[in-house]
Amino acid sequence: MSVLAIIPARYASTRFPGKPLANIKGKSMLQRVYEQTIKAKKIDEVLIATDDERIANHCKEIGAKVIITAVHHPSGTDRCFEAYQLNNKKFDYVLNVQGDEPFLDPEQINSLINVCDGHVEIATQMIKCQDSIVLFDKGEVKIILNTNKEALYFSRNVIPFIKGMDQGEWHKHYDYYRHVGMYVYRTDILEKITQLKPSALELAESLEQLRWLENGYKIKCVETDFDSHCVDTPEDIEKVVRLMDIK
């Protein structure tokens, strides 16, 4: 299976404008993500998709292939599809790499690509919830699975509810998983899901993947042990630096 990795990177961000160019110990966050992505052996090509000339110029400085996309895209998925079209090369799958996870591990990518057998429509990753603090954090999206490790539902709330047990003990009696936001799409499916209108569940939870589930698409979920640490605010940079120092 041939795979194109795309790193969507936009400059405008409500909580952290210019986030892709944020300096983390001498390198931009985007450069760190790019350098980790190109190490993955299962990837055939890597490019960065952006709507901003400042980011595009930075990509050229670090030797990364870049494609300028439209500004209006509501999600990274939509930006990935336009970049795939503009790249003018055929691939079996497109990997959407989160541009704000500088701790991304190449093996994290390889393990996700391993399930892409031509039948899998969409795949993403998950990590087991090890404590109740993470489990009940509404910023952490939880995944409910079927017996084939395909997503039944994604929610910011904790599902299932365990009746008659203290909530602080729930994670000890059920395998809860939280979402790790990296997707790989079969290219024909990527085209189809970008044509879908926002769904009721998506709007309720503010999670675009619920639109795909509501329309009958299957999302394979792959467990990972890598916690790549997303950067959402300038304060998160300090946390990432501390973790780098520990490592």
RARA-V665731 format. One record per backbone hydrogen bond with DSSP energy under -1.0 kcal/mol. NH is the residue of the N-H (numbers start at 0). CO is the residue of the C=O. If there is no record, write none. Layout:
NH_CO ; NH_CO
This chain:
3_92 ; 4_44 ; 5_94 ; 6_46 ; 8_48 ; 17_10 ; 18_15 ; 20_17 ; 21_18 ; 23_26 ; 26_23 ; 28_21 ; 29_19 ; 31_27 ; 32_28 ; 33_29 ; 34_30 ; 35_31 ; 36_32 ; 37_33 ; 39_36 ; 42_39 ; 43_2 ; 44_2 ; 46_4 ; 47_64 ; 48_6 ; 49_66 ; 55_51 ; 56_52 ; 57_53 ; 58_54 ; 59_55 ; 60_56 ; 61_57 ; 63_58 ; 66_47 ; 68_49 ; 78_74 ; 79_75 ; 80_76 ; 81_77 ; 82_78 ; 83_79 ; 84_80 ; 85_81 ; 86_82 ; 92_1 ; 93_184 ; 94_3 ; 95_182 ; 96_5 ; 102_227 ; 103_100 ; 107_104 ; 108_104 ; 109_105 ; 110_106 ; 111_107 ; 112_108 ; 113_109 ; 114_111 ; 115_112 ; 116_114 ; 122_183 ; 123_219 ; 124_179 ; 125_221 ; 126_177 ; 128_175 ; 134_130 ; 135_131 ; 136_133 ; 139_136 ; 141_154 ; 142_176 ; 143_152 ; 145_149 ; 148_145 ; 150_218 ; 151_143 ; 152_143 ; 154_141 ; 164_161 ; 168_165 ; 169_166 ; 171_168 ; 172_169 ; 175_173 ; 177_126 ; 178_140 ; 179_124 ; 181_179 ; 182_95 ; 183_122 ; 184_93 ; 185_120 ; 186_91 ; 189_185 ; 190_186 ; 191_187 ; 192_188 ; 193_189 ; 194_191 ; 202_198 ; 203_199 ; 204_200 ; 205_201 ; 206_201 ; 209_206 ; 210_207 ; 212_208 ; 213_209 ; 214_210 ; 215_212 ; 216_211 ; 219_121 ; 220_148 ; 221_123 ; 223_125 ; 230_99 ; 238_234 ; 239_235 ; 240_236 ; 241_237 ; 242_238 ; 243_239 ; 244_240 ; 245_241 ; 246_242
